[in-house]
Amino acid sequence: MAKTKTYVCQSCGKTTGDRIKNGYFKCKVCGAIWWDIFDRPSAGVKVKGYECYNCNRKTMQSIAQIADVSVRRCSKCGRTLLELN
């Protein structure tokens, strides 16, 4: 069985983070999601999205749904928004 690389979780501090294919990390234990400082901001799609609260462009893309929270990230400036549904 191939051993996969794990990363230190930015929330709980355990070495239980996995790199997800569309550019973010997710902890297997606590469920936290984070990005590396060197990752290019990307939501995986190049369509107009929601207006970003930082750069005021329509580049905020939905990238994950966790319980009642939508996770959005700007494909230009990299800001992240957690929005209750």
ZASE-992192 format. One record per atom (N, C-alpha, C): residue number from 1; residue in three letters; atom name; x, y, z. Coordinates in Angstrom, 1 decimal. Layout:
BEGIN
(atom NUM; Ala; CA; (X; Y; Z));
...
//
This chain:
BEGIN
(atom 1; Met; N; (0.8; -1.2; 0.0));
(atom 1; Met; CA; (0.0; 0.0; 0.0));
(atom 1; Met; C; (0.9; 1.2; 0.0));
(atom 2; Ala; N; (0.6; 2.2; -0.9));
(atom 2; Ala; CA; (1.4; 3.4; -1.0));
(atom 2; Ala; C; (1.1; 4.3; 0.2));
(atom 3; Lys; N; (2.1; 4.9; 0.7));
(atom 3; Lys; CA; (1.9; 5.8; 1.8));
(atom 3; Lys; C; (1.7; 7.2; 1.3));
(atom 4; Thr; N; (0.7; 7.9; 1.7));
(atom 4; Thr; CA; (0.4; 9.3; 1.2));
(atom 4; Thr; C; (0.9; 10.3; 2.2));
(atom 5; Lys; N; (1.4; 11.4; 1.7));
(atom 5; Lys; CA; (1.9; 12.5; 2.6));
(atom 5; Lys; C; (0.8; 13.1; 3.4));
(atom 6; Thr; N; (1.0; 13.3; 4.7));
(atom 6; Thr; CA; (0.0; 14.1; 5.5));
(atom 6; Thr; C; (0.6; 15.4; 5.9));
(atom 7; Tyr; N; (-0.2; 16.3; 6.3));
(atom 7; Tyr; CA; (0.3; 17.7; 6.6));
(atom 7; Tyr; C; (-0.3; 18.0; 8.0));
(atom 8; Val; N; (0.4; 18.9; 8.7));
(atom 8; Val; CA; (0.0; 19.4; 10.0));
(atom 8; Val; C; (-1.2; 20.3; 9.9));
(atom 9; Cys; N; (-2.3; 19.9; 10.6));
(atom 9; Cys; CA; (-3.5; 20.7; 10.6));
(atom 9; Cys; C; (-3.3; 22.1; 11.2));
(atom 10; Gln; N; (-3.8; 23.1; 10.5));
(atom 10; Gln; CA; (-3.7; 24.5; 11.0));
(atom 10; Gln; C; (-4.6; 24.8; 12.2));
(atom 11; Ser; N; (-5.5; 23.9; 12.4));
(atom 11; Ser; CA; (-6.5; 24.1; 13.5));
(atom 11; Ser; C; (-6.1; 23.2; 14.8));
(atom 12; Cys; N; (-6.0; 21.9; 14.6));
(atom 12; Cys; CA; (-5.8; 21.1; 15.8));
(atom 12; Cys; C; (-4.3; 20.7; 16.0));
(atom 13; Gly; N; (-3.5; 21.0; 15.0));
(atom 13; Gly; CA; (-2.0; 20.7; 15.2));
(atom 13; Gly; C; (-1.6; 19.3; 15.0));
(atom 14; Lys; N; (-2.5; 18.4; 14.6));
(atom 14; Lys; CA; (-2.1; 17.0; 14.4));
(atom 14; Lys; C; (-1.7; 16.8; 12.9));
(atom 15; Thr; N; (-0.9; 15.8; 12.7));
(atom 15; Thr; CA; (-0.4; 15.5; 11.3));
(atom 15; Thr; C; (-1.5; 14.6; 10.6));
(atom 16; Thr; N; (-2.6; 15.2; 10.4));
(atom 16; Thr; CA; (-3.7; 14.5; 9.8));
(atom 16; Thr; C; (-4.4; 15.2; 8.6));
(atom 17; Gly; N; (-3.7; 16.1; 8.0));
(atom 17; Gly; CA; (-4.2; 16.9; 6.9));
(atom 17; Gly; C; (-3.9; 16.2; 5.6));
(atom 18; Asp; N; (-4.8; 16.2; 4.7));
(atom 18; Asp; CA; (-4.6; 15.7; 3.3));
(atom 18; Asp; C; (-4.7; 16.9; 2.3));
(atom 19; Arg; N; (-3.9; 16.8; 1.3));
(atom 19; Arg; CA; (-4.1; 17.8; 0.2));
(atom 19; Arg; C; (-5.2; 17.3; -0.7));
(atom 20; Ile; N; (-6.2; 18.2; -0.9));
(atom 20; Ile; CA; (-7.3; 17.8; -1.8));
(atom 20; Ile; C; (-7.0; 18.3; -3.2));
(atom 21; Lys; N; (-7.4; 17.5; -4.2));
(atom 21; Lys; CA; (-7.0; 17.8; -5.6));
(atom 21; Lys; C; (-7.3; 19.1; -6.2));
(atom 22; Asn; N; (-8.3; 19.9; -5.7));
(atom 22; Asn; CA; (-8.5; 21.2; -6.2));
(atom 22; Asn; C; (-7.9; 22.3; -5.4));
(atom 23; Gly; N; (-6.8; 22.0; -4.7));
(atom 23; Gly; CA; (-6.0; 23.0; -4.2));
(atom 23; Gly; C; (-6.1; 23.4; -2.7));
(atom 24; Tyr; N; (-6.8; 22.7; -1.9));
(atom 24; Tyr; CA; (-6.8; 23.0; -0.5));
(atom 24; Tyr; C; (-6.5; 21.8; 0.4));
(atom 25; Phe; N; (-6.4; 22.0; 1.7));
(atom 25; Phe; CA; (-6.0; 20.9; 2.6));
(atom 25; Phe; C; (-7.3; 20.7; 3.5));
(atom 26; Lys; N; (-7.4; 19.5; 3.9));
(atom 26; Lys; CA; (-8.5; 19.2; 4.9));
(atom 26; Lys; C; (-8.0; 18.2; 5.9));
(atom 27; Cys; N; (-8.4; 18.4; 7.2));
(atom 27; Cys; CA; (-8.0; 17.6; 8.3));
(atom 27; Cys; C; (-8.9; 16.4; 8.4));
(atom 28; Lys; N; (-8.4; 15.2; 8.5));
(atom 28; Lys; CA; (-9.2; 14.0; 8.7));
(atom 28; Lys; C; (-9.8; 13.9; 10.1));
(atom 29; Val; N; (-9.3; 14.6; 11.1));
(atom 29; Val; CA; (-9.7; 14.5; 12.4));
(atom 29; Val; C; (-10.8; 15.6; 12.8));
(atom 30; Cys; N; (-10.4; 16.9; 12.6));
(atom 30; Cys; CA; (-11.3; 17.9; 13.0));
(atom 30; Cys; C; (-12.1; 18.6; 11.9));
(atom 31; Gly; N; (-11.7; 18.2; 10.6));
(atom 31; Gly; CA; (-12.5; 18.7; 9.5));
(atom 31; Gly; C; (-12.1; 20.1; 9.0));
(atom 32; Ala; N; (-11.1; 20.7; 9.6));
(atom 32; Ala; CA; (-10.7; 22.1; 9.2));
(atom 32; Ala; C; (-10.2; 22.1; 7.7));
(atom 33; Ile; N; (-10.4; 23.2; 7.1));
(atom 33; Ile; CA; (-9.9; 23.4; 5.7));
(atom 33; Ile; C; (-9.0; 24.6; 5.7));
(atom 34; Trp; N; (-7.9; 24.5; 4.9));
(atom 34; Trp; CA; (-7.0; 25.6; 4.8));
(atom 34; Trp; C; (-6.2; 25.6; 3.5));
(atom 35; Trp; N; (-5.5; 26.7; 3.2));
(atom 35; Trp; CA; (-4.7; 26.8; 2.0));
(atom 35; Trp; C; (-3.3; 27.1; 2.4));
(atom 36; Asp; N; (-2.3; 26.7; 1.6));
(atom 36; Asp; CA; (-0.9; 27.0; 1.9));
(atom 36; Asp; C; (-0.7; 28.5; 1.4));
(atom 37; Ile; N; (0.3; 29.1; 1.9));
(atom 37; Ile; CA; (0.5; 30.5; 1.5));
(atom 37; Ile; C; (1.0; 30.6; 0.1));
(atom 38; Phe; N; (1.5; 29.5; -0.5));
(atom 38; Phe; CA; (2.1; 29.5; -1.8));
(atom 38; Phe; C; (1.0; 29.1; -2.9));
(atom 39; Asp; N; (-0.1; 28.6; -2.4));
(atom 39; Asp; CA; (-1.2; 28.2; -3.4));
(atom 39; Asp; C; (-1.7; 29.4; -4.1));
(atom 40; Arg; N; (-1.9; 29.2; -5.4));
(atom 40; Arg; CA; (-2.5; 30.2; -6.2));
(atom 40; Arg; C; (-4.0; 30.2; -5.9));
(atom 41; Pro; N; (-4.7; 31.3; -5.6));
(atom 41; Pro; CA; (-6.1; 31.3; -5.3));
(atom 41; Pro; C; (-6.9; 30.6; -6.4));
(atom 42; Ser; N; (-7.7; 29.6; -6.2));
(atom 42; Ser; CA; (-8.4; 29.0; -7.2));
(atom 42; Ser; C; (-9.6; 28.3; -6.6));
(atom 43; Ala; N; (-10.7; 28.4; -7.3));
(atom 43; Ala; CA; (-11.9; 27.7; -6.9));
(atom 43; Ala; C; (-12.2; 26.5; -7.9));
(atom 44; Gly; N; (-11.3; 26.3; -8.9));
(atom 44; Gly; CA; (-11.4; 25.3; -9.8));
(atom 44; Gly; C; (-12.3; 25.6; -11.0));
(atom 45; Val; N; (-12.9; 26.7; -11.0));
(atom 45; Val; CA; (-13.7; 27.1; -12.2));
(atom 45; Val; C; (-13.4; 28.6; -12.6));
(atom 46; Lys; N; (-13.6; 28.9; -13.8));
(atom 46; Lys; CA; (-13.4; 30.2; -14.3));
(atom 46; Lys; C; (-14.7; 30.9; -14.8));
(atom 47; Val; N; (-15.6; 31.0; -13.9));
(atom 47; Val; CA; (-16.9; 31.7; -14.2));
(atom 47; Val; C; (-17.1; 32.8; -13.2));
(atom 48; Lys; N; (-17.9; 33.7; -13.6));
(atom 48; Lys; CA; (-18.3; 34.8; -12.7));
(atom 48; Lys; C; (-18.9; 34.3; -11.5));
(atom 49; Gly; N; (-18.6; 34.8; -10.3));
(atom 49; Gly; CA; (-19.1; 34.3; -9.1));
(atom 49; Gly; C; (-19.7; 35.4; -8.3));
(atom 50; Tyr; N; (-19.7; 35.2; -7.0));
(atom 50; Tyr; CA; (-20.2; 36.2; -6.0));
(atom 50; Tyr; C; (-19.2; 37.4; -5.9));
(atom 51; Glu; N; (-19.7; 38.5; -5.5));
(atom 51; Glu; CA; (-18.8; 39.7; -5.4));
(atom 51; Glu; C; (-17.9; 39.5; -4.1));
(atom 52; Cys; N; (-16.6; 39.7; -4.3));
(atom 52; Cys; CA; (-15.6; 39.5; -3.2));
(atom 52; Cys; C; (-15.7; 40.7; -2.3));
(atom 53; Tyr; N; (-15.6; 40.5; -1.0));
(atom 53; Tyr; CA; (-15.7; 41.6; 0.0));
(atom 53; Tyr; C; (-14.4; 42.4; 0.0));
(atom 54; Asn; N; (-13.3; 41.8; -0.5));
(atom 54; Asn; CA; (-12.0; 42.5; -0.5));
(atom 54; Asn; C; (-11.7; 43.3; -1.7));
(atom 55; Cys; N; (-11.8; 42.6; -2.9));
(atom 55; Cys; CA; (-11.4; 43.3; -4.1));
(atom 55; Cys; C; (-12.5; 43.7; -5.0));
(atom 56; Asn; N; (-13.8; 43.5; -4.5));
(atom 56; Asn; CA; (-15.0; 43.9; -5.2));
(atom 56; Asn; C; (-15.2; 43.4; -6.6));
(atom 57; Arg; N; (-14.6; 42.3; -6.9));
(atom 57; Arg; CA; (-14.8; 41.7; -8.2));
(atom 57; Arg; C; (-15.8; 40.5; -8.0));
(atom 58; Lys; N; (-16.4; 40.1; -9.1));
(atom 58; Lys; CA; (-17.3; 38.9; -9.0));
(atom 58; Lys; C; (-16.5; 37.7; -9.3));
(atom 59; Thr; N; (-15.6; 37.4; -8.3));
(atom 59; Thr; CA; (-14.7; 36.3; -8.5));
(atom 59; Thr; C; (-14.7; 35.4; -7.2));
(atom 60; Met; N; (-15.7; 35.5; -6.4));
(atom 60; Met; CA; (-15.8; 34.7; -5.2));
(atom 60; Met; C; (-16.6; 33.4; -5.6));
(atom 61; Gln; N; (-15.9; 32.2; -5.5));
(atom 61; Gln; CA; (-16.5; 31.0; -5.9));
(atom 61; Gln; C; (-16.8; 30.0; -4.8));
(atom 62; Ser; N; (-17.9; 29.3; -4.9));
(atom 62; Ser; CA; (-18.2; 28.3; -3.8));
(atom 62; Ser; C; (-17.3; 27.1; -4.1));
(atom 63; Ile; N; (-16.6; 26.7; -3.0));
(atom 63; Ile; CA; (-15.7; 25.6; -3.1));
(atom 63; Ile; C; (-16.0; 24.4; -2.2));
(atom 64; Ala; N; (-16.8; 24.6; -1.2));
(atom 64; Ala; CA; (-17.2; 23.5; -0.3));
(atom 64; Ala; C; (-18.5; 23.8; 0.4));
(atom 65; Gln; N; (-19.2; 22.8; 0.8));
(atom 65; Gln; CA; (-20.3; 22.9; 1.7));
(atom 65; Gln; C; (-20.1; 22.1; 2.9));
(atom 66; Ile; N; (-20.1; 22.6; 4.1));
(atom 66; Ile; CA; (-19.9; 21.9; 5.3));
(atom 66; Ile; C; (-21.0; 22.2; 6.2));
(atom 67; Ala; N; (-21.9; 21.2; 6.5));
(atom 67; Ala; CA; (-23.1; 21.4; 7.3));
(atom 67; Ala; C; (-23.9; 22.5; 6.7));
(atom 68; Asp; N; (-24.1; 23.6; 7.5));
(atom 68; Asp; CA; (-24.9; 24.7; 7.1));
(atom 68; Asp; C; (-24.0; 25.9; 6.7));
(atom 69; Val; N; (-22.8; 25.6; 6.3));
(atom 69; Val; CA; (-21.8; 26.7; 6.0));
(atom 69; Val; C; (-21.3; 26.5; 4.5));
(atom 70; Ser; N; (-21.4; 27.6; 3.7));
(atom 70; Ser; CA; (-20.8; 27.6; 2.4));
(atom 70; Ser; C; (-19.4; 28.2; 2.5));
(atom 71; Val; N; (-18.4; 27.5; 1.9));
(atom 71; Val; CA; (-17.0; 28.0; 1.9));
(atom 71; Val; C; (-16.8; 28.6; 0.5));
(atom 72; Arg; N; (-16.4; 29.9; 0.5));
(atom 72; Arg; CA; (-16.2; 30.6; -0.8));
(atom 72; Arg; C; (-14.8; 31.2; -0.7));
(atom 73; Arg; N; (-14.1; 31.2; -1.9));
(atom 73; Arg; CA; (-12.8; 31.8; -2.0));
(atom 73; Arg; C; (-12.7; 32.6; -3.3));
(atom 74; Cys; N; (-12.0; 33.7; -3.2));
(atom 74; Cys; CA; (-11.8; 34.6; -4.3));
(atom 74; Cys; C; (-10.7; 34.1; -5.2));
(atom 75; Ser; N; (-10.9; 33.9; -6.5));
(atom 75; Ser; CA; (-9.9; 33.4; -7.4));
(atom 75; Ser; C; (-8.9; 34.5; -7.8));
(atom 76; Lys; N; (-9.1; 35.7; -7.4));
(atom 76; Lys; CA; (-8.1; 36.8; -7.7));
(atom 76; Lys; C; (-7.2; 37.1; -6.5));
(atom 77; Cys; N; (-7.9; 37.4; -5.3));
(atom 77; Cys; CA; (-7.1; 37.9; -4.2));
(atom 77; Cys; C; (-6.9; 36.8; -3.1));
(atom 78; Gly; N; (-7.6; 35.7; -3.2));
(atom 78; Gly; CA; (-7.5; 34.6; -2.2));
(atom 78; Gly; C; (-8.2; 34.7; -0.9));
(atom 79; Arg; N; (-9.0; 35.7; -0.7));
(atom 79; Arg; CA; (-9.8; 35.9; 0.5));
(atom 79; Arg; C; (-10.8; 34.7; 0.6));
(atom 80; Thr; N; (-11.1; 34.3; 1.8));
(atom 80; Thr; CA; (-12.0; 33.2; 2.1));
(atom 80; Thr; C; (-13.2; 33.7; 2.9));
(atom 81; Leu; N; (-14.4; 33.2; 2.5));
(atom 81; Leu; CA; (-15.6; 33.6; 3.2));
(atom 81; Leu; C; (-16.4; 32.4; 3.6));
(atom 82; Leu; N; (-16.8; 32.3; 4.9));
(atom 82; Leu; CA; (-17.6; 31.3; 5.4));
(atom 82; Leu; C; (-19.0; 31.9; 5.6));
(atom 83; Glu; N; (-20.0; 31.4; 4.9));
(atom 83; Glu; CA; (-21.3; 32.0; 4.9));
(atom 83; Glu; C; (-22.3; 30.9; 5.4));
(atom 84; Leu; N; (-23.1; 31.3; 6.4));
(atom 84; Leu; CA; (-24.2; 30.5; 6.9));
(atom 84; Leu; C; (-25.3; 30.4; 5.9));
(atom 85; Asn; N; (-25.9; 29.2; 5.7));
(atom 85; Asn; CA; (-27.0; 29.1; 4.8));
(atom 85; Asn; C; (-28.3; 29.2; 5.5));
//
